[in-house]
Amino acid sequence: MFAARGIAISFSVFVIVYCALSLAVCFFWRKVRVYCQKHPVRRVADLLFVLRMAPLATAVVITAAFTVPSFLLLEPRAIDEPLGGVPLVLGVCGALLAVFGVVNAGLAMRRVSRTISRWTSQSHPIERGAPVPVLRISLTLPPMTVAGIFHPKVLLSGAAEFVLTDGELHTALNHEVAHVRRQDNLKKLLLRCVVFPGMAALEAAWLEATEMAADDAAVSNAGEALDLAAALIKLSRLGPVEPPLELTAALVHAPVSSMNARVERLITWSDARRVPAQNHSPWLSVVVALTTVAICAVTYSQLLVRVHTATEWLVR
């Protein structure tokens, strides 16, 4: 009974924190995005991803670092306390939420693996000087996409290779390599682990910002920006992959409005987008981390008592 009560309380706290923070993100992420419009699009993409993952990360930390220890250390084992209906229902919801996230991510990986295997069944490696393998596939669609998470590779259709000039193909490959360096396919997998109604708009905004960030990383001057814009236009005429394949980073994808915005940004490319972000001193991160650890160490016992009090109220 003690173990069952601890599991139910832990999942109850998890689902309460996760849902509360998810609601907050749903209501306020647009304001954060507007506030950050003057920052480089790479930072905007990173911030949107952090906002999307923050509810899960915070819920896991609070549950693992505070709820479970407070229950194990402060809950009497000899008391046969009945488990109320509220923590039982919340605990079941939390467990189902966790299981659904893992299963959703696993199914997405399985679907992608099967599709990529079919696409690459008759592929041939080509040498394009890219830091990741480039495979020529026999299909027309997708024209160019990055597949794989731990062993990424660029899939290039023969039709795309035919219609693009060397400069256009070079910048297009740079765009896909930027996705690899930013681990965007891994981020998409992590997004499959978090589920909550109303987050589709945030995820779409993150995807758009991610594509623009890869565009900026792929070019270093106005000529390359025009080459990438031309590549986007040419490959979009080959047709989009419908529906777009999960856990991949295609150079051309729906919606059309996003493609138009990317082309407009590239045509009006500015050297200001290539200004490197200011690098903060690593000592600042060390000081902040040590300060946080010190504060938690000093107040940890008090926090455990307060968390246990809150969970006792939840049980009653």
N, C-alpha and C positions, 0 to 999 in steps of 0.2 A: 504493500500500500504506500509505503514511504517513497519508493522509486516511481510508482505511477503518479503520485501527487507531484513529485518534483518535475517529471517530464511534462505533465499537463500545465503546471505553472510556468515552466520555461517557454513552452510554445505559446502560452497565453500572452506573456510579456512580449515575445517576438512579434506576434501578429498585431498586438496593440500598437507597438512602436512603429512597425512597418506601415500599417495602414494610416496612422496619424501623420507620419512624415510624407507618405505618398500623396495624401490629400493636400498637404501644404505645398508640395512641389507642383501639383496640378494647378493650384491657384496662383502661384507666384513665379513660375519659371519664365513667363513672358516678360514680366517686369525686369527680371535679371538680364534677360537677353537684350532688351532695349537699352538697359544701362550699360551693357558691354559692347554696343555697336561700334564705338570708336576704337576698340582694341582690335588687334589682328584676328582674322577669322580663325586661325589655329587655336588661339586662346578661347574664343567663343565655343568652338567645337569641344575642346577639353572641358570647359565649364559645364556645358550641357550634358556631357557624359557623366561628369561627377554628380550633377544634380539628379540624373536618372538613377544612378547606382547608390546614392547616399542613403535612401531609406533602408535598403537591404543591408548595406555595410554597417550602418548605425544600429539596426536591430540585432544583427549578429554580435556586434561588440558588446552591447548592453546585456544581451542574454548570456553570452559566454563569460564575460569578465565580471558581471555583477550579480545577475539573477541566480545562476547556477551556484557560484561560491556562497552567496548569502543563504541559500536554502540548505546547502550541505553543512555549513558551519553553524548556523543559528536555529535550524528547525529541529525540534526534539524528535528523536526517532521512536521513543516509547509511546508517544501519543497516537492513538488510533483515530485521527481526525477524518471525518467523512469529506469527500470531495464534492463541492457544490456544482450545480449545473452550469454556472457561468464559466468558471475556469475549464470545465470539461469541454464545453462547446468551443470556446476559444482555442483550447489546446488542439482539438481535432482540426479546426480551421487552419491553425498554424502548421500542423503536420501536413495537411493536404496541400497547403500553399508551397511548402518546401518540396514535397514530392512532385507536384505538378511542374515546378520550375526545372527540376532535374530531368524529368521525363521529356519536357518540351525541348530542352537543349539537346538531349540525346536523340530525339526523333529528327530534329533539324540537321544534326550532324549525319545521321543515317541517310536522309533524303539527299543531302548535298554529296555525300560520298558516292552514292549510286549514280547520280547525274554526272558528276565529274568523271567517274570511271567510264561511263558511256561516251562522253565527249572525247576522252583521251584514248579510246580503244585503238584508234588508227592515227595517233598524233606522231609528230616527228620533232625532235629538238632542233632548234636553230640557234645560231650564234649571233646575238645582237649586242654583245658587250654589256648586258645588264647583270646586276649582282644576284639575280635570281634566275632560275631556269625559265626559258621561253619555249613553249611548245606550239607548233603549228597544227591546228585542228582542221578537219575536213569540212566542218559545218560553216555556214555563213554567219549564223548567230550562235552564241554571242560574238561580236566582232573582236572584243578585247576585254579580258577580265582577269582578276587575281583570284585564284582558288587556293585553298589550303590555309591552315592556321599555323601549325608547327613546321611544315615543310611547304612554304608557299611557292607557287609557280604562276607565270603569266600564260594564259591561253590566248593565242592570236589566230584568228581565222584567216584563211587564204584570201578571202575577199577583202578584208581590212588591209592586209599586207599589199594587195594589188592597188587599192585606191589611194593609199597614203604615200606622200613623198617621204624621202629619208628624214627630213627635218620634222615633219609631222609625226612620223612613226617614233622618232627619238623622244620627242616631248610627251607623246602618249605613253610610252614605256616609262618615262620618268614619273608620270602621274601615278601609274600603277605601283612603281617601286616606292613612292611616297606612302601609299596605303600599307605596303608591307612594313616599312619602317615605323609607322604609327600603330601597327598591330590592330588595324581596323576590323579585320575579320574576327580576331579574338574578342574584340569589344562587342561585335554583333552577337557572338555566342553568349557572352555574359548577359546581354540584353534579353536573350531567350530565357534566362533563369529568373528574371524579375517580371512578374505579371501584376497588372493593376489597371482597372478601367480608366480611360481618359488620358493615357500616356502616349497615344499614337501621334498626337501633334508634336509632342516634345521629341519623340524618336525621329519623326520626319525632319524636324528642324535640325537635329543633330546630324542626320545623314546629309542634308544639304550643306551644312557648315563643313562637314568632313570632306565632301567632294571639292568645295572651294579651297579648303586648306591644302588638299593634294594638288589642285591646280596651281596655287601660289608656289608650292614647293617644287613643281616640275619645271618652272621657267625662271630665267635669270635676266631676261631683257625683253623689250617690246617685240622683237622678231620672233622669239620662241613663244611668246604669248599668242601672237597671231597664228603661228603654226599649230598650237594646241587648239585654238578656236576653230581653225579650219578642219582639224581632225575630228573634233566633236560634231561639226556640221556634216562632214562626209559620212561618218559612221552612223549618225542618227538616221541618215537616209537609207541605210541598209535595213533598218527596222529594229525596235527594241525587243528584248527578250520578255515575253509575257507568259506567266508572271515572272518577275525577276527572281533569280535563284538566291536562296538564303545563304548567308555566311560567305558571300563573295563580294568583291568590289569591282563592279563593271564600270568601264569608262563611260558608257552611254546607258542611261536608264531613264525611266519615267520618274516624275511627271515632266511634261514639255516645258512648263513654266520654270522649273528648276534649271533645265538645260539652257533656256533663253537667258536666264540670269547669269549663268556661268559664262556663256559666250560674251555677253555684254561686259562683264568684269574683265575678261581677257582682252577684249578689243580696247578697253580704256585702261589697260595695265599701267601701273605706276611703279617707279623705283622704290617708293615708300613702303611697298609691301615686302620688299626684300630686306628691309632693315632688320637685323637680328634682334631678337628679344633681349632685354637686359638680363644678364645672368647675375643672380644674387649670390653672395658669398656663401660657400658651403658651411662656414662657421655659423651663419645665421640659422640655418636649418638645424645644426647640432645644438645650438643654444635653445632654440624653441623646443626641440625634442626632449632635451634634458630637463628643461623647466616643466614641461608637461608631465614627464615621468615623476619628477620630484613632488609636484602638487598631488598627483594621484597617489603616490606612496604615503604622503602625510595624511591625506583625507580618506584613504581607501577603507579603513575599518569603519569610519563614520558613514561612508556611503553604503557599505554593506548592510549596516543596521537600518538605514532609512529604506533601502530597497526591500529588505525583509519585512519591514513594517507595511510597505505598500503591497507586497504580495500577500501578506496576512489579511489585509483589508479585501483584496481580490478574492481570496478563498471564502471569506465570510459572506 
